[in-house]
């Protein structure tokens, strides 16, 4: 079975649900704007994968790796998107640890050339 990926913004993270059988799952929704209209896509993390959502917050940009699962019960068919990896994107304003440039607020202004004439 093929694995899929989707990148978007977390809209909601639901509480973990545990069933009488001991089975547990946690669902979350990611909004993607890849197409013409935004789409809210619901994923589930089952069993030990529910821990993947411990640090995921609404508004966070993530890439979700998932499998498509389907089953039949009493003539009805169901599809679920089962997440098995969630990677949060780095903030755009963060400076990498290996970047040796100083932060913008620590830069010196350019030297005055003494020329007060505007070029236009």
N, C-alpha and C positions, 0 to 999 in steps of 0.2 A: 504494500500500500504506500502511496506517495505521501510525503510530508509537505505541508504548506506553511507559508509565512504571511503575516499581515502586519503593517505598521500603522499606528494611529494613536489617538489620545484616549486615555482611560476615562470613561464617563462615570462608572459606578463599580464598586467592589461590594458584593453581597456577603452576608454572614455565612459562615460554614454551617452546613446542615448535616446531621448524623441521623441515619435511619435505624429502625429497630434491629436490622440485620447486622449493624456495625459499619455498614458502608457509609462513607462520608464524601461530600463534594462541596466545592465553593465555586460560585459563578461570578463573572465580571463582564462588563460591556466595554468595548473599544469602538470609538467613532473614527471612521476613516473617510477621507475626502478624495479618494482616488478617482471616483467617477464623477458624473455630472451633479449628483446630489449626495450629501453626507449619508453614510450608512452606519447604523448602530448594530454591531455584531456581538452576539452573546457567546462567550466561551465558558467551559467548565474545567475545573481542575479536580480530579478524583483521587481519593486515597491519599498517599503521601505527597502528591503533587499540589495539594491544597496549600502546603507551606510556601510555595512559590509566590503567593499573594501577600505574604507577611509585610513586605516593605512597599507594596504597590499602592499608590494614592491617586485619587481622581485628579485629572488635569495633567498627569504625567504622560510623556510620549514613550511608547513601548513598541517593541517588535515581538510578536507572539508566534512561536512555532507550534503547529497543531496538526492533529490527524482528524479526518472526517470519519465519524462512526455512524452506523445506521442499524436499526433493528425493527422487528415487527412484533406486535403484540395484539392478538385478537383481531387481526385484519387491519390494524392501523400501523402506519409506518412512521418512524421517528428518526431524526437526524440530530447529531450533536457534534460540536467542535471541541475536541479534547486537547487542551493546551498541555504541552510538556516542557516548554521553555519560555520564559518571559525575560526579555532584555530591555532595561531602561536606557533611553538615549541620554547622552551627556548633555548638560545645559550648554547652550551656545555661547554664553558669556564666560564659561569656565576656561581657565588657562591650564593647559597640560603641564604636568610636573616637569617634563623634559624641555619645556619652552623657556629659554633663557632671556626673553624680552621682559622689560619691566612693565608692570601694570600701567594703564593709561594715565591714572591719576598721579603717577610718579615721574612722568615725562616732563622735561624742561621745554618752555616755549621756544620757538625758533629765534635765532639772533636777529636783532633789528638791523636792517640794511641801510637805514637812514633815508630811504626813498619812500616818501609819502604819496607818491603819484599812483593812482589806480590805473590798471592797464586797459580800461575801457572808457 
